[in-house]
Each structure stands twice: as structure tokens, then as C-alpha cells.
Amino acid sequence: MRLRLFRLLTAGLLVCAGNAQAAPPAGPEPAAKPEAATPSPEIVLANHRAVYDLSLAEGGGTRSVESARGRIVIDFRGDACRGYTMLTRQVTELSSGETGTRLSDMRSTTFEGGQGREFRFKTTTLTNNKAAAPVDGTASEQGDALTVKLKGGPKPFTVKGPVLFPSEHMRRLIAAARAGQSTLSVKVYDGSDDGKKIYDTFAVIGHTETGPASAAGSDRDKPLRDGSLAGMPHWPVRLSYYTEGAGERTPIYTLGFDLYENGVSGALKLDYGDFAILGDMTALDIDAKAGRSDKDAGKGCTP
């Protein structure tokens, strides 16, 4: 079992190759970039460092995993002019009576151009202290297509677009939520797994909330309940990832989270179908002086 990296915390995340939950009535049909979901000029993704402690969710599934613990650390920097860099480390320990204990340590570095036309990524993974081959490559938008080049891999491949990278996907989700849209269906590429896959995604977006993220008496996501984000608008989102295709399908993985209008995520739940993992934010540092809105992209930028 390989857990998907939380890349969607700016949005999009490595895919679990296990069983998944039931599909919606019809699989998502990725659409062209809709005008209603075009990023608003006011959208600014916060430069921040967030820490999430992981634990096994209570109930549900077949309980193929008996215990889980771990931590995710995300460091997100940049703006719509310079582009966005994200450093991520995810350490997860899963225990099962059938397979024993499995310790996974994944480290990822990504860069996404501010215009969403280029993406660089490198991910290294240790499983029970054994290193797998790194996934290292680039992706670029060329017209209405996406070209991916992997170091040490096969020749570059091209797929039809439009395809979004993680930060652009996050901005689309925020724009759709602000516009009152209840769903968003797009193709996403984040370099996860072996770097060769494009995912169809389908997001269900709830109504705007402005109060503290966690219910009264809950100790979860304390930085979001007591900090500067306590009164910031946010939306509950359920985002499913699918292999490319048509018709009714089963998601490989589903991520539930509260999406804040500055791109920070809370109330995390990684649902793998036969078990689920919760992410509790224990620390959040935001650089309030950093970041630019999309209206600054390409204007006054220095090389």
C-alpha cells in the first residue's frame, strides 16, 4: 500500500494502489476550462508552513489497517509572478496483522510557473528504509496539450489538454467555490506515482462557512480555530481522483478537506476505501507579507 502524497494541500497529492470506495452515479467527464471557474484577480495563495499529524479514522471500511500514525510537513512559497515552490515530507507508519508494519518516508519538491504552464517535480521514497528510484521530471503546456519528460525514463509523452497543475487547480477550486458552484471536473497532473499518469478529478463543493473550522469542544486543527484563519471563508470539499477514461468509474482515492480562500487546507481525511486517515493540523506559520494576486502575474516581474 503506497499512500498518496498530500500535494493537494495547495492542491493535488502519490496515489494509493489499493481498493477504493463506490463511485458517484457517473464518472467525471473532464471539461474545458470553464469561464465561471476562471481564477479571480483577488485570489492569493498564502505562503505558509503547515504540520499535520496523521491517525487512523474511526470505523468504516474493512479495517485492513489496524493502526496508523505519521506526519506531513508542507512548505509553500511563491506568487503568481515568480511561480510556486512546495517542499513536502510525509512519513507514515501503517500496521496490519496480515502484512505487519510498513513505514513510508516520501519527500517531494515541486515548482509550478505562475501562469500554470510549466511544472517541475522530484519525489524520493523510502519504504521500510529501502529506497525506490526517484521520480524526477518536467511537464509543460504547449497549446492545448501537455508534454511530460521524465529523467532516466522513456521518451517524452504528450496528452491532450486542458490539464491543470496543482496550484492552478487550487485556484480553480477557490474560484468555483466563490462563484457558488457545487462541482468542478478537470484533468490534473502532479507528477505523482510514477509520473506517467494524468488524473480525472471530480470535486463536490459545499456551502461557504465562516466560523471556526472544528466543532465546539474539538481539539482538531487548533491553528485554524484560534488563529487568523478562524473567521476566514472556507468550503468543505470532497475531491475524487480517477484513472483517465469514460463512463462510470470507481475513484482510486478521495480527499476530504476544508478549503480556505487563501489555499490553506484543514479537516483532512484521506479515504482509501478500506481504511481512512485523518490529518490534524498542529502548526501553521503564514508569511502575511508574501504572495501576489493573479492580476500581478507577468507584470513587473524580474527574471
Summary of the structure (lengths in Angstrom):
residues: 303
radius of gyration: 18.3
end to end distance: 42.4
largest distance: 58.3
contacts: 996
relative contact order: 0.24
helix: 9%
strand: 44%
